[in-house]
Amino acid sequence: MDILEEAAIFEKAKMSHMSTSDRVTASREAKRLILAINEVYKETKDASLMDVMKRLTVKKKRIDIRLKGRPDSGI
């Protein structure tokens, strides 16, 4: 399967009601996709690939925040 097809499927996947292990798996999958797209981007410099990486990064950050918890204010 093409890496961009995999990225599109990952972007459309629902992330609600996931177990912790599902979130860990999703975070790793996002990282794998981002790194794979980055390798292609290095060769082609295609701006659309950068947009895909940015969208995947936003989704990965949301998953990671849910995994690690939001930082406390320290009070």
SVG drawing of the C-alpha trace seen along z (x, -y; Angstrom):
<svg xmlns="http://www.w3.org/2000/svg" viewBox="-15 -27 31 29">
<polyline fill="none" stroke="black" stroke-width="0.4" points="0.0,0.0 1.2,-3.5 2.4,-5.5 0.1,-8.4 -2.9,-6.0 -1.9,-4.7 -1.6,-8.3 -5.1,-9.1 -6.6,-6.0 -4.8,-6.9 -6.1,-10.5 -9.7,-9.3 -9.6,-6.8 -11.6,-7.7 -9.5,-8.1 -12.3,-8.1 -12.8,-5.3 -9.3,-3.9 -7.5,-1.9 -4.1,-2.9 -2.4,-0.2 -4.4,-1.4 -3.1,-4.9 0.5,-3.7 0.1,-1.8 -1.5,-4.8 1.3,-7.1 3.9,-4.7 2.0,-4.3 1.9,-8.1 5.6,-8.4 6.3,-5.7 4.2,-7.4 5.7,-10.8 9.2,-9.5 8.4,-7.6 6.8,-10.6 9.8,-12.7 12.2,-10.4 10.1,-11.0 9.9,-14.7 13.7,-15.0 14.0,-13.8 11.0,-15.5 10.5,-18.7 6.7,-18.4 4.8,-20.9 1.7,-18.6 3.8,-16.0 4.7,-18.7 1.0,-19.4 0.3,-15.7 3.2,-15.5 1.9,-18.5 -1.7,-17.0 -0.3,-13.7 1.9,-15.5 -1.1,-17.4 -3.0,-14.1 0.1,-12.4 0.4,-15.3 -3.2,-14.9 -2.7,-11.2 0.5,-11.8 -1.2,-14.5 -3.9,-12.0 -1.3,-9.3 1.0,-11.4 -1.7,-13.7 -1.7,-17.5 1.0,-19.1 -0.1,-20.5 0.3,-24.2 2.6,-23.2 0.6,-24.7"/>
</svg>
